[in-house]
Amino acid sequence: MMSPVLEVAPEASPIATTDEWNTMHTTEASAIETLAAEGSAAPGASTAPPTTIHILYGSEMGNAELVADNLNDALAAKGIDTSCQELNEQELDELNDLGVLLVVVSTCGEGDMPYSADQFWRRLSSDSAPSLENLRFAVLAMGDSGYTYFCEAGAQMDARLAELGATRVADRVDLDVNYVEPSEEWIAARVEQFTAGAAAAGPGDEAEAPTPSAAHKFKPNAPKASEYNRANTFDATLTEARALSLPGSAKQIFHFEIDTSGSGIEYHAGDSVAIVPVNSAEAVRAFLDAAGLSGDEVVDGRTVRALAEGWELRFPSGALLEAVSKRAPESDLAKALARGDHAAGEDWIRTNGVCETLRQFDAPLPVEEIAALMGPVRYRAYSIASTPLTHPNSMHLTVSVQRNGADAALPAGIGSGFLSDCVKVGDTVRLFPFPNRNFRLPEDSATPVIMVGPGVGVAPFRAFLSERANTPGTGPTWLFFGDQHEATDFIYREDWSIFSESGVLTRLDTAFSRDQERKVYVQDRMREHAAELVRWLQDGAYFYVCGDGKRMAADVDRALHEICVAELGAEAGERLMERLQSEKRYLRDIY
């Protein structure tokens, strides 16, 4: 399961002010108007291009990479020489000599840099970063305005480049999840900016527009832009819902199948799908109680009870947090925010919902003010556990239901509770595709793959193995799976058995942490088979990780580094890790 892209608070403060919040929640139409005006009004609106325009992207799910590819194609088609690569591949000491740099970067986690930009950012944000007074740049930030932190990665990148002395050729633009048209407008503005600059530079033979080279074309398995998005969802039908965890388990894990016939939606093994939930009656009641409302109050012609079904009740908006700062300055939350304690703000959001935040006020707010502070319910994205080779019009999901304690405001997770408690077979759910072009099987089906997916993190690997089961000439596969108890939590056990018997799954290593006195996890199984694991990697295997990004993914990453160094020595082990990164053979889908 992956985490949807998060957004950022403006760089001046971890929590947006009311004006900033309104600004960053502009409509797509106003964003396009801004872009249209930018071509003539932005800094350096007519900019003569250097020998090469360098495009760097930071992408977690592949959307920022796709936009960077489109930018690359558009500039190349105008005869402008370009270079396009991941941010992590850019050497910092060469940055000041690039001339013009265009950055496209998405935000993931809690305002974090994406995986393909984190190493670059660590170098750029360090005290030893060089002066960049010769560099001209523009940043296109991508995020999701349904989240408290919007385009944080892009905001930080833009601010840091300027802090180091670089000059903007265009102001930063923040794009929401409906990014296709606004990104095309931004690309057109950049093309006009540099081609106009070339024309203004003086007469000369106009370069013939070349045919984009193979490097400029879309990469294999690039997703087609879908007509469906958060603002335009498809009503799919739930056709199957069954429990995967057995009685006695501490968890509730379900397998759902959703029919997408008639949508035209295409997907790949490794992709995700975004579900837009509807709040349960219990969740709405909890919200009304915390807000001090009856639910019969009317705002814009609708009762608050009806409106609350579509409001985000788990994660407080930046506007709500800002209201706490102003209206309840003596609360612990307000004091933390006043200190600029970004970590405290993130921790509050991680452990508290809208109800807990509303209770920070000394007295209930007027209903109109509460309505203005609420945002639309966020989508929840889930890794698809099926392949289109066998299920082109259906998506399988593996969902662990979050059950909250008796003292919690909300009885269950908004997304998982919606699927498990509110939707019955035959009902419809709103969804849109969430491609992940950075989490795909290798093009060569003979390439070995190693998959680490404890719990519901195993979902995309069920899709991978199903894909290979229907693809000739496939190479060896190795799955590390874990959970609490083998007797109750060994989900898809029959599937793994079938894949093993058919030879599709070469090796399966399990770690059931609570079946023995000492807890055993997937990273422990990796260490037990370190020598063979390194041989697979040296033979070209791809290494995949899916699941919890806070602990598991970090533990697996640490174990992988230790294994490579222990087996090969410090220098050779680090070189192998660098090869996995540079060859894009270490792929993660974490939440």
C-alpha positions as semicolon CSV with decimal commas, in nm:
position;residue;x (nm);y (nm);z (nm)
1;M;0,000;0,000;0,000
2;M;0,129;0,341;-0,082
3;S;0,077;0,675;0,077
4;P;-0,083;0,952;-0,120
5;V;0,136;1,245;-0,202
6;L;0,122;1,503;0,074
7;E;0,141;1,875;0,046
8;V;0,336;2,140;0,207
9;A;0,297;2,435;0,429
10;P;0,464;2,748;0,291
11;E;0,831;2,770;0,375
12;A;0,785;3,066;0,609
13;S;0,589;2,865;0,863
14;P;0,505;2,501;0,930
15;I;0,138;2,597;0,946
16;A;-0,022;2,811;0,679
17;T;-0,182;3,139;0,773
18;T;-0,541;3,193;0,662
19;D;-0,427;3,404;0,366
20;E;-0,163;3,151;0,269
21;W;-0,416;2,871;0,297
22;N;-0,656;3,050;0,065
23;T;-0,375;3,122;-0,177
24;M;-0,252;2,766;-0,204
25;H;-0,603;2,630;-0,253
26;T;-0,657;2,819;-0,577
27;T;-0,868;2,657;-0,844
28;E;-0,719;2,500;-1,153
29;A;-0,864;2,786;-1,356
30;S;-0,686;3,052;-1,152
31;A;-0,364;2,849;-1,164
32;I;-0,383;2,849;-1,542
33;E;-0,450;3,224;-1,546
34;T;-0,140;3,272;-1,331
35;L;0,065;3,062;-1,569
36;A;-0,061;3,252;-1,871
37;A;0,036;3,581;-1,713
38;E;0,369;3,439;-1,598
39;G;0,505;3,419;-1,950
40;S;0,538;3,799;-1,961
41;A;0,529;3,905;-1,598
42;A;0,749;3,653;-1,419
43;P;1,119;3,721;-1,353
44;G;1,320;3,662;-1,667
45;A;1,005;3,619;-1,877
46;S;1,213;3,628;-2,194
47;T;1,527;3,429;-2,122
48;A;1,790;3,334;-2,374
49;P;1,867;2,966;-2,325
50;P;2,217;2,842;-2,253
51;T;2,372;2,557;-2,450
52;T;2,166;2,306;-2,249
53;I;1,863;2,344;-2,027
54;H;1,886;2,098;-1,740
55;I;1,571;1,935;-1,604
56;L;1,583;1,762;-1,267
57;Y;1,290;1,576;-1,115
58;G;1,205;1,421;-0,781
59;S;0,923;1,170;-0,803
60;E;0,779;0,902;-0,576
61;M;0,487;0,772;-0,783
62;G;0,613;0,881;-1,124
63;N;0,390;1,183;-1,187
64;A;0,668;1,440;-1,149
65;E;0,887;1,226;-1,373
66;L;0,613;1,217;-1,634
67;V;0,581;1,597;-1,628
68;A;0,960;1,630;-1,655
69;D;0,954;1,399;-1,958
70;N;0,684;1,615;-2,117
71;L;0,891;1,928;-2,051
72;N;1,194;1,758;-2,199
73;D;1,001;1,663;-2,513
74;A;0,852;2,010;-2,556
75;L;1,187;2,190;-2,531
76;A;1,365;1,937;-2,753
77;A;1,093;1,974;-3,019
78;K;1,184;2,344;-3,038
79;G;1,549;2,267;-3,104
80;I;1,661;2,336;-2,747
81;D;1,920;2,096;-2,612
82;T;1,809;1,940;-2,285
83;S;1,924;1,707;-2,012
84;C;1,670;1,527;-1,791
85;Q;1,752;1,315;-1,486
86;E;1,663;1,245;-1,124
87;L;1,770;1,497;-0,863
88;N;1,970;1,230;-0,682
89;E;2,181;1,180;-0,995
90;Q;2,294;1,544;-1,000
91;E;2,637;1,623;-0,854
92;L;2,612;1,922;-0,622
93;D;2,952;2,070;-0,714
94;E;2,840;2,093;-1,078
95;L;2,512;2,269;-1,000
96;N;2,642;2,625;-1,027
97;D;2,767;2,560;-1,381
98;L;2,439;2,432;-1,523
99;G;2,319;2,771;-1,642
100;V;1,942;2,716;-1,635
101;L;1,780;2,452;-1,416
102;L;1,412;2,352;-1,421
103;V;1,304;2,140;-1,123
104;V;0,987;1,931;-1,106
105;V;0,939;1,779;-0,762
106;S;0,653;1,610;-0,578
107;T;0,595;1,585;-0,205
108;C;0,550;1,260;-0,015
109;G;0,512;1,150;0,344
110;E;0,464;1,437;0,587
111;G;0,603;1,711;0,366
112;D;0,907;1,502;0,275
113;M;1,124;1,488;-0,035
114;P;1,047;1,195;-0,265
115;Y;1,279;0,896;-0,266
116;S;1,451;1,003;-0,590
117;A;1,539;1,346;-0,446
118;D;1,624;1,280;-0,080
119;Q;2,000;1,236;-0,125
120;F;2,027;1,551;-0,336
121;W;1,827;1,744;-0,077
122;R;2,051;1,630;0,208
123;R;2,352;1,765;0,018
124;L;2,178;2,086;-0,089
125;S;2,047;2,166;0,261
126;S;2,379;2,102;0,433
127;D;2,602;2,383;0,561
128;S;2,867;2,284;0,305
129;A;2,643;2,348;0,003
130;P;2,816;2,577;-0,251
131;S;2,712;2,923;-0,363
132;L;2,488;2,914;-0,671
133;E;2,511;3,275;-0,790
134;N;2,554;3,167;-1,154
135;L;2,245;2,945;-1,159
136;R;1,904;3,045;-1,295
137;F;1,612;2,823;-1,203
138;A;1,239;2,760;-1,179
139;V;1,053;2,507;-0,965
140;L;0,728;2,327;-1,044
141;A;0,596;2,173;-0,722
142;M;0,341;1,891;-0,717
143;G;0,123;1,789;-0,425
144;D;-0,231;1,740;-0,303
145;S;-0,432;2,024;-0,150
146;G;-0,644;1,777;0,046
147;Y;-0,350;1,744;0,282
148;T;-0,230;1,978;0,551
149;Y;0,120;2,017;0,409
150;F;0,102;2,122;0,046
151;C;0,398;2,102;-0,197
152;E;0,649;2,123;0,089
153;A;0,927;1,959;-0,111
154;G;0,894;2,210;-0,393
155;A;0,864;2,503;-0,153
156;Q;1,179;2,400;0,032
157;M;1,371;2,334;-0,290
158;D;1,274;2,673;-0,431
159;A;1,363;2,856;-0,111
160;R;1,698;2,681;-0,067
161;L;1,814;2,743;-0,424
162;A;1,736;3,113;-0,381
163;E;1,906;3,118;-0,040
164;L;2,224;2,987;-0,202
165;G;2,221;3,275;-0,450
166;A;2,045;3,126;-0,752
167;T;1,811;3,353;-0,951
168;R;1,453;3,261;-1,038
169;V;1,356;3,277;-1,405
170;A;0,996;3,211;-1,296
171;D;0,813;3,205;-0,966
172;R;0,737;2,868;-0,813
173;V;0,404;2,715;-0,917
174;D;0,224;2,457;-0,700
175;L;0,009;2,195;-0,874
176;D;-0,270;1,990;-0,722
177;V;-0,358;1,627;-0,806
178;N;-0,542;1,743;-1,119
179;Y;-0,205;1,837;-1,259
180;V;-0,224;1,746;-1,628
181;E;-0,363;2,066;-1,781
182;P;-0,186;2,309;-1,544
183;S;0,146;2,129;-1,604
184;E;0,096;2,162;-1,978
185;E;0,039;2,535;-1,930
186;W;0,357;2,564;-1,724
187;I;0,553;2,374;-1,986
188;A;0,415;2,598;-2,261
189;A;0,518;2,904;-2,058
190;R;0,873;2,774;-2,023
191;V;0,898;2,687;-2,393
192;E;0,775;3,035;-2,487
193;Q;1,009;3,193;-2,237
194;F;1,320;3,030;-2,378
195;T;1,229;3,035;-2,745
196;A;1,137;3,404;-2,715
197;G;1,470;3,459;-2,549
198;A;1,651;3,283;-2,832
199;A;1,470;3,498;-3,091
200;A;1,551;3,816;-2,899
201;A;1,917;3,719;-2,878
202;G;1,971;3,814;-3,242
203;P;1,930;3,697;-3,602
204;G;2,062;3,365;-3,716
205;D;1,963;3,041;-3,875
206;E;1,675;2,892;-3,686
207;A;1,751;2,540;-3,575
208;E;1,534;2,277;-3,731
209;A;1,313;2,119;-3,466
210;P;1,451;1,770;-3,421
211;T;1,251;1,457;-3,377
212;P;1,273;1,373;-3,005
213;S;1,533;1,106;-2,946
214;A;1,464;0,784;-2,764
215;A;1,579;0,953;-2,445
216;H;1,309;1,214;-2,492
217;K;1,025;0,972;-2,548
218;F;0,806;0,841;-2,270
219;K;0,961;0,559;-2,077
220;P;0,816;0,208;-2,108
221;N;0,487;0,150;-1,927
222;A;0,426;0,525;-1,892
223;P;0,067;0,566;-1,775
224;K;-0,187;0,723;-2,003
225;A;-0,342;1,035;-1,857
226;S;-0,678;0,931;-1,717
227;E;-0,995;1,134;-1,737
228;Y;-1,061;1,038;-1,376
229;N;-0,914;1,222;-1,080
230;R;-1,015;1,344;-0,737
231;A;-1,259;1,594;-0,886
232;N;-1,396;1,346;-1,142
233;T;-1,419;0,996;-0,994
234;F;-1,554;0,676;-1,144
235;D;-1,835;0,487;-0,969
236;A;-1,708;0,130;-0,952
237;T;-1,896;-0,168;-0,811
238;L;-1,775;-0,377;-0,519
239;T;-1,808;-0,738;-0,633
240;E;-1,632;-0,930;-0,357
241;A;-1,534;-0,877;0,005
242;R;-1,382;-1,154;0,215
243;A;-1,173;-1,176;0,528
244;L;-0,809;-1,281;0,487
245;S;-0,713;-1,282;0,854
246;L;-0,862;-1,567;1,057
247;P;-1,051;-1,565;1,390
248;G;-0,812;-1,497;1,676
249;S;-0,603;-1,247;1,480
250;A;-0,537;-0,907;1,631
251;K;-0,604;-0,762;1,287
252;Q;-0,888;-0,744;1,037
253;I;-0,752;-0,782;0,686
254;F;-0,988;-0,797;0,389
255;H;-0,964;-0,881;0,021
256;F;-1,184;-0,657;-0,195
257;E;-1,257;-0,683;-0,566
258;I;-1,388;-0,380;-0,751
259;D;-1,536;-0,387;-1,102
260;T;-1,419;-0,100;-1,324
261;S;-1,593;-0,214;-1,644
262;G;-1,687;0,071;-1,871
263;S;-1,437;0,314;-1,720
264;G;-1,159;0,269;-1,972
265;I;-0,916;0,276;-1,679
266;E;-0,589;0,096;-1,753
267;Y;-0,340;-0,007;-1,488
268;H;-0,014;-0,197;-1,444
269;A;0,100;-0,437;-1,176
270;G;0,255;-0,210;-0,913
271;D;-0,001;0,069;-0,954
272;S;-0,242;0,187;-0,687
273;V;-0,601;0,305;-0,688
274;A;-0,743;0,595;-0,490
275;I;-1,071;0,539;-0,308
276;V;-1,276;0,843;-0,204
277;P;-1,464;0,737;0,112
278;V;-1,786;0,862;0,267
279;N;-1,779;0,921;0,641
280;S;-1,981;0,678;0,850
281;A;-2,274;0,789;1,064
282;E;-2,063;0,716;1,376
283;A;-1,780;0,937;1,253
284;V;-2,023;1,219;1,170
285;R;-2,178;1,195;1,517
286;A;-1,835;1,217;1,678
287;F;-1,755;1,526;1,473
288;L;-2,084;1,698;1,559
289;D;-2,030;1,628;1,929
290;A;-1,676;1,772;1,919
291;A;-1,796;2,076;1,725
292;G;-2,092;2,138;1,956
293;L;-2,340;2,113;1,669
294;S;-2,671;1,931;1,629
295;G;-2,615;1,860;1,261
296;D;-2,936;2,036;1,158
297;E;-2,759;2,366;1,103
298;V;-2,765;2,474;0,738
299;V;-2,467;2,606;0,542
300;D;-2,506;2,692;0,174
301;G;-2,837;2,514;0,157
302;R;-2,720;2,183;0,310
303;T;-2,729;2,052;0,663
304;V;-2,398;2,019;0,843
305;R;-2,475;1,650;0,896
306;A;-2,488;1,597;0,520
307;L;-2,183;1,813;0,457
308;A;-1,981;1,625;0,719
309;E;-2,020;1,300;0,524
310;G;-1,782;1,449;0,269
311;W;-1,547;1,639;0,502
312;E;-1,207;1,512;0,610
313;L;-1,256;1,407;0,973
314;R;-0,924;1,236;1,039
315;F;-0,656;1,490;0,943
316;P;-0,707;1,853;1,056
317;S;-0,655;2,109;0,783
318;G;-0,386;2,375;0,800
319;A;-0,663;2,633;0,834
320;L;-0,800;2,454;1,141
321;L;-0,456;2,434;1,300
322;E;-0,401;2,802;1,227
323;A;-0,735;2,879;1,393
324;V;-0,620;2,694;1,706
325;S;-0,303;2,904;1,707
326;K;-0,505;3,224;1,703
327;R;-0,814;3,132;1,906
328;A;-0,665;2,896;2,166
329;P;-0,312;3,033;2,221
330;E;-0,277;2,866;2,562
331;S;-0,332;2,514;2,429
332;D;-0,031;2,285;2,400
333;L;-0,085;2,262;2,024
334;A;-0,088;2,641;1,979
335;K;0,226;2,681;2,189
336;A;0,409;2,421;1,980
337;L;0,301;2,588;1,657
338;A;0,400;2,931;1,791
339;R;0,751;2,797;1,851
340;G;0,767;2,693;1,488
341;D;0,797;2,334;1,606
342;H;0,732;2,155;1,279
343;A;0,780;1,814;1,437
344;A;0,521;1,890;1,704
345;G;0,271;1,989;1,436
346;E;0,335;1,669;1,245
347;D;0,310;1,463;1,563
348;W;-0,025;1,620;1,644
349;I;-0,161;1,537;1,301
350;R;-0,026;1,183;1,326
351;T;-0,192;1,110;1,659
352;N;-0,497;1,340;1,666
353;G;-0,788;1,402;1,435
354;V;-1,032;1,681;1,365
355;C;-1,239;1,605;1,676
356;E;-0,942;1,633;1,910
357;T;-0,837;1,955;1,737
358;L;-1,181;2,111;1,774
359;R;-1,170;2,038;2,147
360;Q;-0,868;2,269;2,178
361;F;-1,105;2,566;2,157
362;D;-1,246;2,702;2,483
363;A;-1,592;2,736;2,328
364;P;-1,754;2,599;2,011
365;L;-1,694;2,802;1,695
366;P;-1,982;2,940;1,486
367;V;-2,101;2,686;1,234
368;E;-2,004;2,904;0,935
369;E;-1,648;2,933;1,065
370;I;-1,621;2,558;1,121
371;A;-1,744;2,494;0,767
372;A;-1,478;2,731;0,632
373;L;-1,207;2,541;0,821
374;M;-1,305;2,197;0,692
375;G;-1,161;2,039;0,381
376;P;-1,296;1,767;0,152
377;V;-1,241;1,407;0,256
378;R;-0,906;1,282;0,133
379;Y;-0,877;0,986;-0,093
380;R;-0,707;0,677;0,046
381;A;-0,472;0,501;-0,196
382;Y;-0,424;0,124;-0,195
383;S;-0,180;-0,092;-0,388
384;I;-0,355;-0,308;-0,646
385;A;-0,312;-0,680;-0,576
386;S;-0,407;-0,799;-0,925
387;T;-0,269;-0,783;-1,279
388;P;-0,453;-0,651;-1,585
389;L;-0,333;-0,958;-1,774
390;T;-0,603;-1,161;-1,595
391;H;-0,826;-0,884;-1,452
392;P;-0,832;-0,593;-1,700
393;N;-1,166;-0,465;-1,569
394;S;-1,122;-0,544;-1,202
395;M;-0,892;-0,436;-0,922
396;H;-0,811;-0,642;-0,613
397;L;-0,729;-0,461;-0,289
398;T;-0,576;-0,586;0,036
399;V;-0,690;-0,367;0,324
400;S;-0,613;-0,380;0,694
401;V;-0,891;-0,217;0,893
402;Q;-0,779;0,035;1,150
403;R;-0,990;-0,017;1,462
404;N;-0,952;0,259;1,719
405;G;-0,983;0,224;2,094
406;A;-1,300;0,292;2,289
407;D;-1,171;0,633;2,395
408;A;-1,093;0,741;2,037
409;A;-1,315;0,997;1,867
410;L;-1,345;0,795;1,547
411;P;-1,432;0,425;1,567
412;A;-1,223;0,322;1,268
413;G;-0,997;0,448;0,994
414;I;-1,183;0,666;0,745
415;G;-1,086;0,465;0,437
416;S;-1,054;0,113;0,576
417;G;-1,365;0,155;0,791
418;F;-1,561;0,276;0,490
419;L;-1,469;-0,030;0,283
420;S;-1,523;-0,281;0,561
421;D;-1,827;-0,137;0,739
422;C;-2,014;0,091;0,501
423;V;-1,991;-0,071;0,158
424;K;-2,166;-0,395;0,073
425;V;-2,122;-0,616;-0,232
426;G;-2,316;-0,452;-0,513
427;D;-2,261;-0,099;-0,380
428;T;-2,053;0,157;-0,566
429;V;-1,736;0,327;-0,454
430;R;-1,579;0,638;-0,601
431;L;-1,226;0,588;-0,729
432;F;-0,960;0,711;-0,969
433;P;-0,635;0,550;-1,087
434;F;-0,310;0,624;-0,906
435;P;-0,028;0,505;-1,135
436;N;0,313;0,429;-0,989
437;R;0,555;0,409;-1,279
438;N;0,844;0,384;-1,032
439;F;0,723;0,051;-0,893
440;R;0,702;-0,182;-1,189
441;L;0,847;-0,519;-1,281
442;P;1,166;-0,509;-1,493
443;E;1,112;-0,488;-1,869
444;D;1,307;-0,812;-1,910
445;S;1,087;-1,078;-1,752
446;A;1,392;-1,300;-1,699
447;T;1,536;-1,054;-1,444
448;P;1,537;-1,189;-1,086
449;V;1,324;-1,000;-0,834
450;I;1,337;-0,988;-0,455
451;M;1,021;-0,865;-0,280
452;V;0,987;-0,758;0,084
453;G;0,625;-0,708;0,185
454;P;0,513;-0,775;0,542
455;G;0,141;-0,749;0,621
456;V;-0,071;-0,578;0,357
457;G;0,253;-0,456;0,201
458;V;0,249;-0,785;0,014
459;A;-0,040;-0,668;-0,207
460;P;0,161;-0,548;-0,510
461;F;0,372;-0,864;-0,498
462;R;0,062;-1,076;-0,546
463;A;0,013;-0,866;-0,860
464;F;0,378;-0,915;-0,962
465;L;0,361;-1,291;-0,925
466;S;0,027;-1,307;-1,105
467;E;0,184;-1,110;-1,388
468;R;0,482;-1,343;-1,410
469;A;0,255;-1,645;-1,396
470;N;0,105;-1,518;-1,722
471;T;0,434;-1,412;-1,886
472;P;0,665;-1,660;-2,061
473;G;1,035;-1,685;-1,981
474;T;1,025;-1,537;-1,634
475;G;1,322;-1,533;-1,400
476;P;1,352;-1,635;-1,034
477;T;1,150;-1,459;-0,762
478;W;1,204;-1,438;-0,387
479;L;0,940;-1,315;-0,143
480;F;0,994;-1,212;0,220
481;F;0,661;-1,197;0,401
482;G;0,584;-1,145;0,767
483;D;0,314;-1,068;1,020
484;Q;0,228;-1,156;1,379
485;H;0,105;-1,519;1,373
486;E;0,123;-1,783;1,103
487;A;-0,205;-1,947;1,210
488;T;-0,415;-1,631;1,172
489;D;-0,219;-1,376;0,967
490;F;-0,068;-1,572;0,677
491;I;-0,274;-1,391;0,413
492;Y;-0,291;-1,531;0,057
493;R;-0,130;-1,851;0,178
494;E;-0,300;-2,058;-0,092
495;D;-0,184;-1,817;-0,361
496;W;0,178;-1,842;-0,249
497;S;0,148;-2,221;-0,250
498;I;0,014;-2,224;-0,606
499;F;0,286;-1,985;-0,724
500;S;0,551;-2,201;-0,555
501;E;0,423;-2,527;-0,703
502;S;0,414;-2,377;-1,052
503;G;0,768;-2,242;-1,019
504;V;0,663;-1,878;-1,043
505;L;0,768;-1,816;-0,681
506;T;1,119;-1,954;-0,646
507;R;1,164;-1,888;-0,278
508;L;0,943;-1,779;0,012
509;D;1,080;-1,679;0,353
510;T;0,836;-1,589;0,629
511;A;0,875;-1,413;0,961
512;F;0,591;-1,440;1,211
513;S;0,707;-1,213;1,487
514;R;0,500;-1,346;1,777
515;D;0,519;-1,719;1,719
516;Q;0,832;-1,752;1,933
517;E;0,979;-1,583;2,237
518;R;1,215;-1,363;2,037
519;K;1,040;-1,147;1,780
520;V;1,151;-1,218;1,424
521;Y;1,098;-0,977;1,136
522;V;1,158;-0,982;0,762
523;Q;1,492;-0,804;0,800
524;D;1,604;-1,087;1,030
525;R;1,525;-1,341;0,758
526;M;1,725;-1,128;0,515
527;R;2,026;-1,143;0,745
528;E;1,991;-1,520;0,781
529;H;2,026;-1,557;0,404
530;A;2,268;-1,271;0,349
531;A;2,512;-1,451;0,119
532;E;2,242;-1,569;-0,121
533;L;2,068;-1,233;-0,111
534;V;2,387;-1,057;-0,218
535;R;2,444;-1,312;-0,497
536;W;2,098;-1,235;-0,635
537;L;2,173;-0,863;-0,627
538;Q;2,508;-0,911;-0,795
539;D;2,329;-1,114;-1,064
540;G;2,108;-0,815;-1,144
541;A;1,806;-0,874;-0,919
542;Y;1,563;-0,591;-0,850
543;F;1,490;-0,528;-0,482
544;Y;1,137;-0,415;-0,390
545;V;0,997;-0,300;-0,055
546;C;0,634;-0,220;0,017
547;G;0,469;-0,128;0,348
548;D;0,524;0,086;0,654
549;G;0,768;0,367;0,581
550;K;0,823;0,482;0,936
551;R;0,980;0,168;1,078
552;M;0,979;-0,137;0,851
553;A;1,122;0,027;0,540
554;A;1,394;0,197;0,743
555;D;1,481;-0,130;0,917
556;V;1,495;-0,316;0,586
557;D;1,713;-0,045;0,432
558;R;1,952;-0,060;0,727
559;A;1,966;-0,439;0,708
560;L;2,035;-0,432;0,335
561;H;2,326;-0,193;0,382
562;E;2,468;-0,405;0,665
563;I;2,431;-0,725;0,464
564;C;2,612;-0,583;0,159
565;V;2,897;-0,448;0,371
566;A;2,927;-0,765;0,580
567;E;2,938;-0,991;0,274
568;L;3,153;-0,779;0,042
569;G;3,346;-0,542;0,267
570;A;3,283;-0,174;0,326
571;E;3,396;-0,038;-0,010
572;A;3,245;-0,309;-0,232
573;G;2,927;-0,318;-0,025
574;E;2,872;0,054;-0,063
575;R;2,939;0,027;-0,437
576;L;2,669;-0,240;-0,467
577;M;2,421;-0,018;-0,283
578;E;2,512;0,272;-0,512
579;R;2,458;0,048;-0,815
580;L;2,114;-0,051;-0,692
581;Q;2,026;0,316;-0,666
582;S;2,181;0,432;-0,994
583;E;2,041;0,137;-1,191
584;K;1,701;0,189;-1,031
585;R;1,693;-0,166;-0,897
586;Y;1,601;-0,062;-0,540
587;L;1,234;0,034;-0,554
588;R;1,002;0,123;-0,268
589;D;0,629;0,182;-0,228
590;I;0,596;0,291;0,133
591;Y;0,336;0,471;0,340
